[in-house]
Amino acid sequence: MNYYKDFDFLTADKLIKLAIKEDLGNGDVTALRFIDKKLNSQAVVKVKDYGIIAGLKIFKRIFKHVDPYVKVRLLLKDGDKVKNGVIVATLKGNTRSLLAAERLSLNLLQRMSGIATHTSEMISKLNNPLTKIIDTRKTTPNLRIFEKLAVKIGGGKNHRMGLYDMILIKDNHIEANGGIEKLLSKMQRQNNNPELKTEIEVRNIFEFEKVLKHGKGIIDVVLLDNFKITDLKKAVKMNDGSFEIEVSGNVNPDNIKKYSDIKGIDYISSGSLTHSVKSLDISLEFLS
């Protein structure tokens, strides 16, 4: 599967260069002091955990930014399952270059693999192919494109990339307009933008009823936020296919199963995919 089909490599390269500058600065003073500039080394990248590997192409790209002559051979593909002891890549090149790129490349590979693993676990526990697991904007600043890529590699779907590519009306927008009825009335008076998907968050059955009554033709998706299971089932039944339904509110691997058998949920969004994830344990080991 081509996870990189729509990936923004131009932005990724800019972020990689900034990260290299952040870590390397004017040079690795330890390597400059103790490593001969002509010394070459070989290394392997070894997994010490169980999960889904993600970010291998980014890993390789980081080394090429540091030193285009470093040879990186990827032994697995993004999305492959891994276990303790598996070697995912081999490296050969200037020792100083390998050391310069080591930490940054591992940081991203570990984090992306952790996100992919967490996403895959959520999907497995939900066990409902009709409901898609989607991410949020609760990402690490300047790492969003990498973290959202990892969600895709783990089997999830991306929600909006930012504030610019989808209309999402949340509780603060509603309060700032004096309530949901006034906001829906304002939307009806405005020209709808057919190019942008429009979603609205509701916090209770009362607000959902208002959207059912006044939202047709202007709303595409309704986000049921922090609904109790009884109210959620009631709302989905009331909806009867009128809108796409997204469910959100502290959804995590420990509680996602309770949504498995509820028909009519199109999406479950979870900030935990990117903000509460454990990085996969991966190391870069030099060969003697």
NORMOCOR-V453248 format. One record per backbone hydrogen bond with DSSP energy under -1.0 kcal/mol. CO is the residue of the C=O (numbers start at 1). NH is the residue of the N-H. If there is no record, write none. Layout:
CO & NH
CO & NH
//
This chain:
1 & 3
2 & 5
4 & 7
7 & 9
8 & 12
9 & 13
10 & 14
11 & 15
12 & 16
13 & 17
14 & 18
15 & 19
16 & 20
17 & 21
18 & 22
19 & 23
20 & 24
21 & 25
24 & 27
27 & 29
28 & 32
29 & 33
30 & 34
31 & 35
36 & 39
39 & 95
41 & 93
42 & 287
43 & 91
44 & 285
45 & 88
46 & 283
47 & 85
51 & 82
53 & 79
55 & 59
56 & 60
57 & 61
58 & 62
59 & 63
60 & 64
61 & 65
62 & 66
63 & 67
67 & 70
71 & 92
73 & 90
77 & 80
80 & 53
82 & 51
83 & 86
86 & 47
88 & 75
89 & 45
90 & 73
91 & 43
92 & 71
93 & 41
94 & 98
95 & 99
96 & 100
97 & 101
98 & 102
101 & 105
102 & 106
103 & 107
104 & 108
105 & 109
106 & 110
107 & 111
108 & 112
109 & 113
110 & 114
110 & 280
111 & 115
112 & 116
113 & 117
114 & 118
115 & 119
116 & 120
117 & 121
118 & 122
119 & 123
120 & 124
121 & 125
122 & 126
123 & 127
128 & 131
132 & 268
133 & 157
134 & 270
137 & 139
140 & 143
143 & 147
144 & 148
145 & 149
146 & 150
147 & 151
148 & 152
149 & 153
150 & 154
151 & 156
152 & 155
157 & 135
167 & 199
169 & 201
170 & 174
171 & 175
172 & 176
174 & 179
175 & 178
179 & 183
180 & 184
181 & 185
182 & 186
183 & 187
184 & 188
185 & 189
186 & 190
193 & 196
197 & 167
198 & 220
198 & 221
199 & 169
200 & 223
202 & 225
204 & 208
205 & 209
206 & 210
207 & 211
208 & 212
209 & 213
210 & 214
211 & 215
215 & 218
215 & 219
220 & 244
221 & 200
222 & 246
223 & 202
224 & 248
228 & 232
229 & 233
230 & 234
231 & 235
232 & 236
233 & 237
234 & 238
235 & 239
236 & 240
239 & 242
244 & 222
245 & 266
245 & 267
246 & 224
247 & 269
248 & 226
252 & 255
252 & 256
255 & 258
256 & 259
257 & 260
259 & 262
266 & 132
267 & 247
268 & 134
270 & 273
271 & 274
271 & 275
281 & 48
283 & 46
285 & 44
//
